[in-house]
Amino acid sequence: MKKLTLKDLTESQLQQIKMKQAQLKRELGRSLTNSELNKAKEDVIAQIMKELEKEEKKARAEKKKDKFVPSDETFSWSKKNHSRGVR
């Protein structure tokens, strides 16, 4: 999965980033440097990407499960062969 950018995120995900930055600012008691802001942003984006990967993996497994249709019927050559033979 490619790395998400701020343009790809929803409003709630952007709010998570802002909240994380505000928490760090409050913990340190000063304004954050650019590297600290970027580190907080990258941490939240990595967390969001992990959540999305889990959801995608679950969706793929569900799709694969739905695709498989068990059958009691055995393979029949007569259904696959032409009645007059191959031309």
PDB file of N, CA, C and O in Angstrom, chain B, residues numbered from 101:
ATOM      1  N   MET B 101       0.842  -1.176   0.000  1.00  0.00           N
ATOM      2  CA  MET B 101       0.000   0.000   0.000  1.00  0.00           C
ATOM      3  C   MET B 101       0.890   1.243   0.000  1.00  0.00           C
ATOM      4  O   MET B 101       1.858   1.332   0.755  1.00  0.00           O
ATOM      5  N   LYS B 102       0.547   2.186  -0.851  1.00  0.00           N
ATOM      6  CA  LYS B 102       1.342   3.402  -0.910  1.00  0.00           C
ATOM      7  C   LYS B 102       1.078   4.277   0.315  1.00  0.00           C
ATOM      8  O   LYS B 102       0.042   4.160   0.969  1.00  0.00           O
ATOM      9  N   LYS B 103       2.011   5.132   0.601  1.00  0.00           N
ATOM     10  CA  LYS B 103       1.905   5.999   1.771  1.00  0.00           C
ATOM     11  C   LYS B 103       0.815   7.045   1.547  1.00  0.00           C
ATOM     12  O   LYS B 103       0.715   7.644   0.476  1.00  0.00           O
ATOM     13  N   LEU B 104       0.010   7.248   2.572  1.00  0.00           N
ATOM     14  CA  LEU B 104      -1.075   8.222   2.489  1.00  0.00           C
ATOM     15  C   LEU B 104      -0.524   9.641   2.630  1.00  0.00           C
ATOM     16  O   LEU B 104       0.478   9.868   3.307  1.00  0.00           O
ATOM     17  N   THR B 105      -1.190  10.578   1.984  1.00  0.00           N
ATOM     18  CA  THR B 105      -0.850  11.989   2.138  1.00  0.00           C
ATOM     19  C   THR B 105      -2.010  12.683   2.839  1.00  0.00           C
ATOM     20  O   THR B 105      -3.064  12.083   3.050  1.00  0.00           O
ATOM     21  N   LEU B 106      -1.813  13.936   3.196  1.00  0.00           N
ATOM     22  CA  LEU B 106      -2.870  14.687   3.875  1.00  0.00           C
ATOM     23  C   LEU B 106      -4.101  14.846   2.983  1.00  0.00           C
ATOM     24  O   LEU B 106      -5.221  14.937   3.485  1.00  0.00           O
ATOM     25  N   LYS B 107      -3.900  14.881   1.671  1.00  0.00           N
ATOM     26  CA  LYS B 107      -5.021  15.015   0.743  1.00  0.00           C
ATOM     27  C   LYS B 107      -5.899  13.764   0.746  1.00  0.00           C
ATOM     28  O   LYS B 107      -7.098  13.843   0.478  1.00  0.00           O
ATOM     29  N   ASP B 108      -5.300  12.611   1.048  1.00  0.00           N
ATOM     30  CA  ASP B 108      -6.031  11.352   1.031  1.00  0.00           C
ATOM     31  C   ASP B 108      -6.844  11.119   2.296  1.00  0.00           C
ATOM     32  O   ASP B 108      -7.728  10.262   2.310  1.00  0.00           O
ATOM     33  N   LEU B 109      -6.560  11.867   3.360  1.00  0.00           N
ATOM     34  CA  LEU B 109      -7.189  11.627   4.650  1.00  0.00           C
ATOM     35  C   LEU B 109      -8.550  12.302   4.758  1.00  0.00           C
ATOM     36  O   LEU B 109      -8.817  13.305   4.097  1.00  0.00           O
ATOM     37  N   THR B 110      -9.393  11.741   5.592  1.00  0.00           N
ATOM     38  CA  THR B 110     -10.712  12.320   5.850  1.00  0.00           C
ATOM     39  C   THR B 110     -10.579  13.385   6.944  1.00  0.00           C
ATOM     40  O   THR B 110      -9.517  13.557   7.542  1.00  0.00           O
ATOM     41  N   GLU B 111     -11.667  14.082   7.182  1.00  0.00           N
ATOM     42  CA  GLU B 111     -11.664  15.132   8.208  1.00  0.00           C
ATOM     43  C   GLU B 111     -11.359  14.570   9.592  1.00  0.00           C
ATOM     44  O   GLU B 111     -10.597  15.168  10.351  1.00  0.00           O
ATOM     45  N   SER B 112     -11.946  13.431   9.921  1.00  0.00           N
ATOM     46  CA  SER B 112     -11.713  12.848  11.244  1.00  0.00           C
ATOM     47  C   SER B 112     -10.263  12.418  11.411  1.00  0.00           C
ATOM     48  O   SER B 112      -9.702  12.530  12.501  1.00  0.00           O
ATOM     49  N   GLN B 113      -9.658  11.932  10.344  1.00  0.00           N
ATOM     50  CA  GLN B 113      -8.253  11.533  10.406  1.00  0.00           C
ATOM     51  C   GLN B 113      -7.344  12.751  10.542  1.00  0.00           C
ATOM     52  O   GLN B 113      -6.335  12.700  11.245  1.00  0.00           O
ATOM     53  N   LEU B 114      -7.701  13.845   9.872  1.00  0.00           N
ATOM     54  CA  LEU B 114      -6.927  15.084  10.022  1.00  0.00           C
ATOM     55  C   LEU B 114      -7.049  15.610  11.448  1.00  0.00           C
ATOM     56  O   LEU B 114      -6.090  16.145  12.005  1.00  0.00           O
ATOM     57  N   GLN B 115      -8.225  15.455  12.029  1.00  0.00           N
ATOM     58  CA  GLN B 115      -8.422  15.882  13.413  1.00  0.00           C
ATOM     59  C   GLN B 115      -7.563  15.060  14.361  1.00  0.00           C
ATOM     60  O   GLN B 115      -7.061  15.589  15.353  1.00  0.00           O
ATOM     61  N   GLN B 116      -7.387  13.776  14.072  1.00  0.00           N
ATOM     62  CA  GLN B 116      -6.514  12.936  14.890  1.00  0.00           C
ATOM     63  C   GLN B 116      -5.088  13.472  14.890  1.00  0.00           C
ATOM     64  O   GLN B 116      -4.421  13.486  15.925  1.00  0.00           O
ATOM     65  N   ILE B 117      -4.629  13.909  13.732  1.00  0.00           N
ATOM     66  CA  ILE B 117      -3.274  14.458  13.614  1.00  0.00           C
ATOM     67  C   ILE B 117      -3.152  15.731  14.443  1.00  0.00           C
ATOM     68  O   ILE B 117      -2.186  15.909  15.184  1.00  0.00           O
ATOM     69  N   LYS B 118      -4.143  16.618  14.313  1.00  0.00           N
ATOM     70  CA  LYS B 118      -4.108  17.879  15.063  1.00  0.00           C
ATOM     71  C   LYS B 118      -4.168  17.627  16.564  1.00  0.00           C
ATOM     72  O   LYS B 118      -3.496  18.310  17.337  1.00  0.00           O
ATOM     73  N   MET B 119      -4.974  16.645  16.981  1.00  0.00           N
ATOM     74  CA  MET B 119      -5.069  16.327  18.402  1.00  0.00           C
ATOM     75  C   MET B 119      -3.746  15.790  18.938  1.00  0.00           C
ATOM     76  O   MET B 119      -3.328  16.145  20.040  1.00  0.00           O
ATOM     77  N   LYS B 120      -3.092  14.940  18.164  1.00  0.00           N
ATOM     78  CA  LYS B 120      -1.795  14.381  18.579  1.00  0.00           C
ATOM     79  C   LYS B 120      -0.761  15.497  18.727  1.00  0.00           C
ATOM     80  O   LYS B 120       0.015  15.501  19.683  1.00  0.00           O
ATOM     81  N   GLN B 121      -0.748  16.435  17.793  1.00  0.00           N
ATOM     82  CA  GLN B 121       0.192  17.548  17.864  1.00  0.00           C
ATOM     83  C   GLN B 121      -0.113  18.435  19.065  1.00  0.00           C
ATOM     84  O   GLN B 121       0.805  18.900  19.741  1.00  0.00           O
ATOM     85  N   ALA B 122      -1.381  18.669  19.333  1.00  0.00           N
ATOM     86  CA  ALA B 122      -1.765  19.492  20.482  1.00  0.00           C
ATOM     87  C   ALA B 122      -1.381  18.809  21.797  1.00  0.00           C
ATOM     88  O   ALA B 122      -0.957  19.474  22.743  1.00  0.00           O
ATOM     89  N   GLN B 123      -1.530  17.493  21.856  1.00  0.00           N
ATOM     90  CA  GLN B 123      -1.145  16.757  23.060  1.00  0.00           C
ATOM     91  C   GLN B 123       0.356  16.872  23.315  1.00  0.00           C
ATOM     92  O   GLN B 123       0.789  17.083  24.448  1.00  0.00           O
ATOM     93  N   LEU B 124       1.141  16.733  22.254  1.00  0.00           N
ATOM     94  CA  LEU B 124       2.596  16.868  22.401  1.00  0.00           C
ATOM     95  C   LEU B 124       2.982  18.272  22.845  1.00  0.00           C
ATOM     96  O   LEU B 124       3.862  18.447  23.689  1.00  0.00           O
ATOM     97  N   LYS B 125       2.322  19.261  22.274  1.00  0.00           N
ATOM     98  CA  LYS B 125       2.601  20.653  22.643  1.00  0.00           C
ATOM     99  C   LYS B 125       2.292  20.885  24.124  1.00  0.00           C
ATOM    100  O   LYS B 125       3.052  21.548  24.830  1.00  0.00           O
ATOM    101  N   ARG B 126       1.180  20.336  24.576  1.00  0.00           N
ATOM    102  CA  ARG B 126       0.790  20.485  25.977  1.00  0.00           C
ATOM    103  C   ARG B 126       1.771  19.739  26.901  1.00  0.00           C
ATOM    104  O   ARG B 126       2.115  20.240  27.971  1.00  0.00           O
ATOM    105  N   GLU B 127       2.216  18.550  26.489  1.00  0.00           N
ATOM    106  CA  GLU B 127       3.160  17.782  27.301  1.00  0.00           C
ATOM    107  C   GLU B 127       4.495  18.500  27.443  1.00  0.00           C
ATOM    108  O   GLU B 127       5.083  18.522  28.525  1.00  0.00           O
ATOM    109  N   LEU B 128       4.971  19.085  26.350  1.00  0.00           N
ATOM    110  CA  LEU B 128       6.273  19.756  26.378  1.00  0.00           C
ATOM    111  C   LEU B 128       6.185  21.166  26.965  1.00  0.00           C
ATOM    112  O   LEU B 128       7.175  21.686  27.479  1.00  0.00           O
ATOM    113  N   GLY B 129       5.022  21.773  26.891  1.00  0.00           N
ATOM    114  CA  GLY B 129       4.850  23.119  27.424  1.00  0.00           C
ATOM    115  C   GLY B 129       5.459  24.203  26.557  1.00  0.00           C
ATOM    116  O   GLY B 129       5.758  25.296  27.037  1.00  0.00           O
ATOM    117  N   ARG B 130       5.641  23.906  25.299  1.00  0.00           N
ATOM    118  CA  ARG B 130       6.197  24.883  24.357  1.00  0.00           C
ATOM    119  C   ARG B 130       5.701  24.541  22.959  1.00  0.00           C
ATOM    120  O   ARG B 130       5.113  23.483  22.737  1.00  0.00           O
ATOM    121  N   SER B 131       5.945  25.446  22.023  1.00  0.00           N
ATOM    122  CA  SER B 131       5.552  25.151  20.646  1.00  0.00           C
ATOM    123  C   SER B 131       6.509  24.102  20.074  1.00  0.00           C
ATOM    124  O   SER B 131       7.670  24.014  20.471  1.00  0.00           O
ATOM    125  N   LEU B 132       6.002  23.332  19.157  1.00  0.00           N
ATOM    126  CA  LEU B 132       6.780  22.227  18.599  1.00  0.00           C
ATOM    127  C   LEU B 132       7.639  22.689  17.425  1.00  0.00           C
ATOM    128  O   LEU B 132       7.297  23.635  16.715  1.00  0.00           O
ATOM    129  N   THR B 133       8.756  22.002  17.243  1.00  0.00           N
ATOM    130  CA  THR B 133       9.600  22.272  16.079  1.00  0.00           C
ATOM    131  C   THR B 133       8.999  21.558  14.872  1.00  0.00           C
ATOM    132  O   THR B 133       8.094  20.734  15.004  1.00  0.00           O
ATOM    133  N   ASN B 134       9.517  21.886  13.704  1.00  0.00           N
ATOM    134  CA  ASN B 134       9.004  21.249  12.485  1.00  0.00           C
ATOM    135  C   ASN B 134       9.206  19.740  12.524  1.00  0.00           C
ATOM    136  O   ASN B 134       8.325  18.986  12.112  1.00  0.00           O
ATOM    137  N   SER B 135      10.345  19.298  13.009  1.00  0.00           N
ATOM    138  CA  SER B 135      10.598  17.859  13.054  1.00  0.00           C
ATOM    139  C   SER B 135       9.646  17.169  14.021  1.00  0.00           C
ATOM    140  O   SER B 135       9.210  16.049  13.754  1.00  0.00           O
ATOM    141  N   GLU B 136       9.317  17.805  15.126  1.00  0.00           N
ATOM    142  CA  GLU B 136       8.378  17.223  16.084  1.00  0.00           C
ATOM    143  C   GLU B 136       6.969  17.173  15.497  1.00  0.00           C
ATOM    144  O   GLU B 136       6.247  16.197  15.700  1.00  0.00           O
ATOM    145  N   LEU B 137       6.578  18.215  14.775  1.00  0.00           N
ATOM    146  CA  LEU B 137       5.273  18.225  14.111  1.00  0.00           C
ATOM    147  C   LEU B 137       5.186  17.111  13.068  1.00  0.00           C
ATOM    148  O   LEU B 137       4.190  16.391  12.992  1.00  0.00           O
ATOM    149  N   ASN B 138       6.241  16.982  12.272  1.00  0.00           N
ATOM    150  CA  ASN B 138       6.252  15.956  11.227  1.00  0.00           C
ATOM    151  C   ASN B 138       6.273  14.554  11.824  1.00  0.00           C
ATOM    152  O   ASN B 138       5.634  13.645  11.294  1.00  0.00           O
ATOM    153  N   LYS B 139       6.995  14.373  12.910  1.00  0.00           N
ATOM    154  CA  LYS B 139       7.066  13.066  13.575  1.00  0.00           C
ATOM    155  C   LYS B 139       5.682  12.661  14.079  1.00  0.00           C
ATOM    156  O   LYS B 139       5.273  11.514  13.903  1.00  0.00           O
ATOM    157  N   ALA B 140       4.964  13.584  14.700  1.00  0.00           N
ATOM    158  CA  ALA B 140       3.617  13.307  15.193  1.00  0.00           C
ATOM    159  C   ALA B 140       2.691  12.970  14.022  1.00  0.00           C
ATOM    160  O   ALA B 140       1.890  12.039  14.107  1.00  0.00           O
ATOM    161  N   LYS B 141       2.803  13.724  12.939  1.00  0.00           N
ATOM    162  CA  LYS B 141       1.973  13.488  11.755  1.00  0.00           C
ATOM    163  C   LYS B 141       2.255  12.107  11.168  1.00  0.00           C
ATOM    164  O   LYS B 141       1.327  11.377  10.821  1.00  0.00           O
ATOM    165  N   GLU B 142       3.527  11.750  11.057  1.00  0.00           N
ATOM    166  CA  GLU B 142       3.904  10.455  10.486  1.00  0.00           C
ATOM    167  C   GLU B 142       3.426   9.303  11.363  1.00  0.00           C
ATOM    168  O   GLU B 142       3.012   8.265  10.846  1.00  0.00           O
ATOM    169  N   ASP B 143       3.479   9.470  12.677  1.00  0.00           N
ATOM    170  CA  ASP B 143       3.008   8.430  13.587  1.00  0.00           C
ATOM    171  C   ASP B 143       1.519   8.161  13.396  1.00  0.00           C
ATOM    172  O   ASP B 143       1.091   7.008  13.333  1.00  0.00           O
ATOM    173  N   VAL B 144       0.742   9.221  13.306  1.00  0.00           N
ATOM    174  CA  VAL B 144      -0.707   9.063  13.144  1.00  0.00           C
ATOM    175  C   VAL B 144      -1.025   8.464  11.775  1.00  0.00           C
ATOM    176  O   VAL B 144      -1.898   7.603  11.665  1.00  0.00           O
ATOM    177  N   ILE B 145      -0.337   8.905  10.750  1.00  0.00           N
ATOM    178  CA  ILE B 145      -0.574   8.373   9.403  1.00  0.00           C
ATOM    179  C   ILE B 145      -0.212   6.890   9.354  1.00  0.00           C
ATOM    180  O   ILE B 145      -0.921   6.108   8.721  1.00  0.00           O
ATOM    181  N   ALA B 146       0.878   6.490  10.011  1.00  0.00           N
ATOM    182  CA  ALA B 146       1.257   5.078  10.048  1.00  0.00           C
ATOM    183  C   ALA B 146       0.183   4.253  10.752  1.00  0.00           C
ATOM    184  O   ALA B 146      -0.139   3.146  10.321  1.00  0.00           O
ATOM    185  N   GLN B 147      -0.362   4.788  11.820  1.00  0.00           N
ATOM    186  CA  GLN B 147      -1.422   4.102  12.554  1.00  0.00           C
ATOM    187  C   GLN B 147      -2.666   3.950  11.677  1.00  0.00           C
ATOM    188  O   GLN B 147      -3.286   2.887  11.658  1.00  0.00           O
ATOM    189  N   ILE B 148      -3.026   4.999  10.959  1.00  0.00           N
ATOM    190  CA  ILE B 148      -4.187   4.959  10.070  1.00  0.00           C
ATOM    191  C   ILE B 148      -3.964   3.937   8.957  1.00  0.00           C
ATOM    192  O   ILE B 148      -4.882   3.196   8.606  1.00  0.00           O
ATOM    193  N   MET B 149      -2.752   3.892   8.401  1.00  0.00           N
ATOM    194  CA  MET B 149      -2.448   2.945   7.332  1.00  0.00           C
ATOM    195  C   MET B 149      -2.573   1.505   7.832  1.00  0.00           C
ATOM    196  O   MET B 149      -3.072   0.642   7.110  1.00  0.00           O
ATOM    197  N   LYS B 150      -2.128   1.241   9.056  1.00  0.00           N
ATOM    198  CA  LYS B 150      -2.257  -0.108   9.621  1.00  0.00           C
ATOM    199  C   LYS B 150      -3.717  -0.501   9.748  1.00  0.00           C
ATOM    200  O   LYS B 150      -4.091  -1.630   9.433  1.00  0.00           O
ATOM    201  N   GLU B 151      -4.551   0.436  10.213  1.00  0.00           N
ATOM    202  CA  GLU B 151      -5.978   0.158  10.347  1.00  0.00           C
ATOM    203  C   GLU B 151      -6.607  -0.132   8.984  1.00  0.00           C
ATOM    204  O   GLU B 151      -7.410  -1.055   8.853  1.00  0.00           O
ATOM    205  N   LEU B 152      -6.242   0.654   7.974  1.00  0.00           N
ATOM    206  CA  LEU B 152      -6.781   0.449   6.635  1.00  0.00           C
ATOM    207  C   LEU B 152      -6.338  -0.888   6.056  1.00  0.00           C
ATOM    208  O   LEU B 152      -7.119  -1.567   5.390  1.00  0.00           O
ATOM    209  N   GLU B 153      -5.080  -1.270   6.308  1.00  0.00           N
ATOM    210  CA  GLU B 153      -4.587  -2.555   5.816  1.00  0.00           C
ATOM    211  C   GLU B 153      -5.341  -3.711   6.458  1.00  0.00           C
ATOM    212  O   GLU B 153      -5.643  -4.702   5.793  1.00  0.00           O
ATOM    213  N   LYS B 154      -5.645  -3.591   7.745  1.00  0.00           N
ATOM    214  CA  LYS B 154      -6.412  -4.639   8.423  1.00  0.00           C
ATOM    215  C   LYS B 154      -7.798  -4.764   7.810  1.00  0.00           C
ATOM    216  O   LYS B 154      -8.284  -5.872   7.582  1.00  0.00           O
ATOM    217  N   GLU B 155      -8.437  -3.625   7.541  1.00  0.00           N
ATOM    218  CA  GLU B 155      -9.763  -3.643   6.943  1.00  0.00           C
ATOM    219  C   GLU B 155      -9.728  -4.239   5.537  1.00  0.00           C
ATOM    220  O   GLU B 155     -10.608  -5.015   5.166  1.00  0.00           O
ATOM    221  N   GLU B 156      -8.706  -3.875   4.752  1.00  0.00           N
ATOM    222  CA  GLU B 156      -8.586  -4.412   3.405  1.00  0.00           C
ATOM    223  C   GLU B 156      -8.331  -5.911   3.434  1.00  0.00           C
ATOM    224  O   GLU B 156      -8.885  -6.655   2.625  1.00  0.00           O
ATOM    225  N   LYS B 157      -7.500  -6.349   4.357  1.00  0.00           N
ATOM    226  CA  LYS B 157      -7.201  -7.772   4.479  1.00  0.00           C
ATOM    227  C   LYS B 157      -8.466  -8.541   4.838  1.00  0.00           C
ATOM    228  O   LYS B 157      -8.716  -9.620   4.301  1.00  0.00           O
ATOM    229  N   LYS B 158      -9.255  -7.990   5.738  1.00  0.00           N
ATOM    230  CA  LYS B 158     -10.510  -8.617   6.138  1.00  0.00           C
ATOM    231  C   LYS B 158     -11.473  -8.664   4.956  1.00  0.00           C
ATOM    232  O   LYS B 158     -12.165  -9.662   4.758  1.00  0.00           O
ATOM    233  N   ALA B 159     -11.518  -7.592   4.175  1.00  0.00           N
ATOM    234  CA  ALA B 159     -12.407  -7.547   3.012  1.00  0.00           C
ATOM    235  C   ALA B 159     -11.973  -8.559   1.948  1.00  0.00           C
ATOM    236  O   ALA B 159     -12.814  -9.214   1.332  1.00  0.00           O
ATOM    237  N   ARG B 160     -10.658  -8.685   1.736  1.00  0.00           N
ATOM    238  CA  ARG B 160     -10.163  -9.667   0.761  1.00  0.00           C
ATOM    239  C   ARG B 160     -10.504 -11.083   1.206  1.00  0.00           C
ATOM    240  O   ARG B 160     -10.905 -11.911   0.388  1.00  0.00           O
ATOM    241  N   ALA B 161     -10.347 -11.369   2.499  1.00  0.00           N
ATOM    242  CA  ALA B 161     -10.663 -12.696   3.011  1.00  0.00           C
ATOM    243  C   ALA B 161     -12.150 -12.994   2.851  1.00  0.00           C
ATOM    244  O   ALA B 161     -12.527 -14.107   2.487  1.00  0.00           O
ATOM    245  N   GLU B 162     -12.984 -12.010   3.121  1.00  0.00           N
ATOM    246  CA  GLU B 162     -14.433 -12.182   2.976  1.00  0.00           C
ATOM    247  C   GLU B 162     -14.801 -12.412   1.509  1.00  0.00           C
ATOM    248  O   GLU B 162     -15.641 -13.258   1.201  1.00  0.00           O
ATOM    249  N   LYS B 163     -14.174 -11.661   0.614  1.00  0.00           N
ATOM    250  CA  LYS B 163     -14.443 -11.815  -0.814  1.00  0.00           C
ATOM    251  C   LYS B 163     -14.010 -13.202  -1.290  1.00  0.00           C
ATOM    252  O   LYS B 163     -14.708 -13.845  -2.075  1.00  0.00           O
ATOM    253  N   LYS B 164     -12.862 -13.648  -0.811  1.00  0.00           N
ATOM    254  CA  LYS B 164     -12.366 -14.962  -1.187  1.00  0.00           C
ATOM    255  C   LYS B 164     -13.300 -16.052  -0.661  1.00  0.00           C
ATOM    256  O   LYS B 164     -13.564 -17.041  -1.345  1.00  0.00           O
ATOM    257  N   LYS B 165     -13.792 -15.859   0.553  1.00  0.00           N
ATOM    258  CA  LYS B 165     -14.715 -16.818   1.152  1.00  0.00           C
ATOM    259  C   LYS B 165     -16.020 -16.874   0.361  1.00  0.00           C
ATOM    260  O   LYS B 165     -16.562 -17.956   0.133  1.00  0.00           O
ATOM    261  N   ASP B 166     -16.524 -15.717  -0.056  1.00  0.00           N
ATOM    262  CA  ASP B 166     -17.762 -15.663  -0.826  1.00  0.00           C
ATOM    263  C   ASP B 166     -17.581 -16.238  -2.229  1.00  0.00           C
ATOM    264  O   ASP B 166     -18.524 -16.775  -2.810  1.00  0.00           O
ATOM    265  N   LYS B 167     -16.375 -16.126  -2.769  1.00  0.00           N
ATOM    266  CA  LYS B 167     -16.106 -16.604  -4.117  1.00  0.00           C
ATOM    267  C   LYS B 167     -16.143 -18.130  -4.179  1.00  0.00           C
ATOM    268  O   LYS B 167     -16.600 -18.703  -5.168  1.00  0.00           O
ATOM    269  N   PHE B 168     -15.668 -18.778  -3.137  1.00  0.00           N
ATOM    270  CA  PHE B 168     -15.627 -20.235  -3.097  1.00  0.00           C
ATOM    271  C   PHE B 168     -17.013 -20.787  -2.842  1.00  0.00           C
ATOM    272  O   PHE B 168     -17.647 -20.460  -1.839  1.00  0.00           O
ATOM    273  N   VAL B 169     -17.484 -21.629  -3.755  1.00  0.00           N
ATOM    274  CA  VAL B 169     -18.793 -22.244  -3.605  1.00  0.00           C
ATOM    275  C   VAL B 169     -18.589 -23.759  -3.580  1.00  0.00           C
ATOM    276  O   VAL B 169     -18.299 -24.356  -4.616  1.00  0.00           O
ATOM    277  N   PRO B 170     -18.735 -24.385  -2.414  1.00  0.00           N
ATOM    278  CA  PRO B 170     -18.555 -25.837  -2.363  1.00  0.00           C
ATOM    279  C   PRO B 170     -19.669 -26.553  -3.128  1.00  0.00           C
ATOM    280  O   PRO B 170     -20.816 -26.106  -3.153  1.00  0.00           O
ATOM    281  N   SER B 171     -19.309 -27.645  -3.734  1.00  0.00           N
ATOM    282  CA  SER B 171     -20.277 -28.378  -4.537  1.00  0.00           C
ATOM    283  C   SER B 171     -20.121 -29.868  -4.267  1.00  0.00           C
ATOM    284  O   SER B 171     -19.005 -30.362  -4.106  1.00  0.00           O
ATOM    285  N   ASP B 172     -21.242 -30.586  -4.218  1.00  0.00           N
ATOM    286  CA  ASP B 172     -21.216 -32.033  -4.042  1.00  0.00           C
ATOM    287  C   ASP B 172     -21.030 -32.738  -5.381  1.00  0.00           C
ATOM    288  O   ASP B 172     -20.760 -33.938  -5.429  1.00  0.00           O
ATOM    289  N   GLU B 173     -21.173 -31.997  -6.446  1.00  0.00           N
ATOM    290  CA  GLU B 173     -21.098 -32.557  -7.785  1.00  0.00           C
ATOM    291  C   GLU B 173     -19.648 -32.830  -8.159  1.00  0.00           C
ATOM    292  O   GLU B 173     -18.772 -32.007  -7.892  1.00  0.00           O
ATOM    293  N   THR B 174     -19.388 -33.984  -8.777  1.00  0.00           N
ATOM    294  CA  THR B 174     -18.044 -34.309  -9.231  1.00  0.00           C
ATOM    295  C   THR B 174     -17.869 -33.814 -10.660  1.00  0.00           C
ATOM    296  O   THR B 174     -18.837 -33.440 -11.321  1.00  0.00           O
ATOM    297  N   PHE B 175     -16.649 -33.816 -11.121  1.00  0.00           N
ATOM    298  CA  PHE B 175     -16.358 -33.322 -12.457  1.00  0.00           C
ATOM    299  C   PHE B 175     -16.906 -34.287 -13.492  1.00  0.00           C
ATOM    300  O   PHE B 175     -16.720 -35.499 -13.383  1.00  0.00           O
ATOM    301  N   SER B 176     -17.570 -33.757 -14.477  1.00  0.00           N
ATOM    302  CA  SER B 176     -18.155 -34.572 -15.538  1.00  0.00           C
ATOM    303  C   SER B 176     -17.521 -34.190 -16.869  1.00  0.00           C
ATOM    304  O   SER B 176     -17.640 -33.052 -17.324  1.00  0.00           O
ATOM    305  N   TRP B 177     -16.844 -35.158 -17.487  1.00  0.00           N
ATOM    306  CA  TRP B 177     -16.214 -34.887 -18.768  1.00  0.00           C
ATOM    307  C   TRP B 177     -17.248 -34.681 -19.860  1.00  0.00           C
ATOM    308  O   TRP B 177     -17.016 -33.919 -20.799  1.00  0.00           O
ATOM    309  N   SER B 178     -18.372 -35.344 -19.749  1.00  0.00           N
ATOM    310  CA  SER B 178     -19.376 -35.249 -20.806  1.00  0.00           C
ATOM    311  C   SER B 178     -19.978 -33.847 -20.881  1.00  0.00           C
ATOM    312  O   SER B 178     -20.424 -33.432 -21.951  1.00  0.00           O
ATOM    313  N   LYS B 179     -20.000 -33.124 -19.794  1.00  0.00           N
ATOM    314  CA  LYS B 179     -20.515 -31.744 -19.843  1.00  0.00           C
ATOM    315  C   LYS B 179     -19.549 -30.832 -20.580  1.00  0.00           C
ATOM    316  O   LYS B 179     -19.962 -29.879 -21.241  1.00  0.00           O
ATOM    317  N   LYS B 180     -18.264 -31.126 -20.463  1.00  0.00           N
ATOM    318  CA  LYS B 180     -17.259 -30.248 -21.056  1.00  0.00           C
ATOM    319  C   LYS B 180     -16.970 -30.556 -22.516  1.00  0.00           C
ATOM    320  O   LYS B 180     -16.526 -29.681 -23.260  1.00  0.00           O
ATOM    321  N   ASN B 181     -17.216 -31.775 -22.927  1.00  0.00           N
ATOM    322  CA  ASN B 181     -16.900 -32.174 -24.313  1.00  0.00           C
ATOM    323  C   ASN B 181     -18.076 -31.858 -25.229  1.00  0.00           C
ATOM    324  O   ASN B 181     -19.240 -31.911 -24.831  1.00  0.00           O
ATOM    325  N   HIS B 182     -17.733 -31.535 -26.445  1.00  0.00           N
ATOM    326  CA  HIS B 182     -18.771 -31.288 -27.443  1.00  0.00           C
ATOM    327  C   HIS B 182     -19.366 -32.632 -27.874  1.00  0.00           C
ATOM    328  O   HIS B 182     -18.680 -33.653 -27.912  1.00  0.00           O
ATOM    329  N   SER B 183     -20.643 -32.599 -28.192  1.00  0.00           N
ATOM    330  CA  SER B 183     -21.309 -33.830 -28.601  1.00  0.00           C
ATOM    331  C   SER B 183     -20.802 -34.314 -29.962  1.00  0.00           C
ATOM    332  O   SER B 183     -20.783 -35.520 -30.205  1.00  0.00           O
ATOM    333  N   ARG B 184     -20.390 -33.406 -30.857  1.00  0.00           N
ATOM    334  CA  ARG B 184     -19.895 -33.794 -32.178  1.00  0.00           C
ATOM    335  C   ARG B 184     -18.391 -33.787 -32.226  1.00  0.00           C
ATOM    336  O   ARG B 184     -17.812 -34.020 -33.287  1.00  0.00           O
ATOM    337  N   GLY B 185     -17.732 -33.526 -31.107  1.00  0.00           N
ATOM    338  CA  GLY B 185     -16.282 -33.503 -31.118  1.00  0.00           C
ATOM    339  C   GLY B 185     -15.757 -32.122 -31.459  1.00  0.00           C
ATOM    340  O   GLY B 185     -16.518 -31.223 -31.820  1.00  0.00           O
ATOM    341  N   VAL B 186     -14.455 -31.966 -31.342  1.00  0.00           N
ATOM    342  CA  VAL B 186     -13.816 -30.685 -31.618  1.00  0.00           C
ATOM    343  C   VAL B 186     -13.643 -30.534 -33.118  1.00  0.00           C
ATOM    344  O   VAL B 186     -13.247 -31.490 -33.785  1.00  0.00           O
ATOM    345  N   ARG B 187     -13.920 -29.392 -33.654  1.00  0.00           N
ATOM    346  CA  ARG B 187     -13.808 -29.169 -35.094  1.00  0.00           C
ATOM    347  C   ARG B 187     -12.415 -28.780 -35.452  1.00  0.00           C
ATOM    348  O   ARG B 187     -12.121 -28.548 -36.625  1.00  0.00           O
TER     349      ARG B 187
END
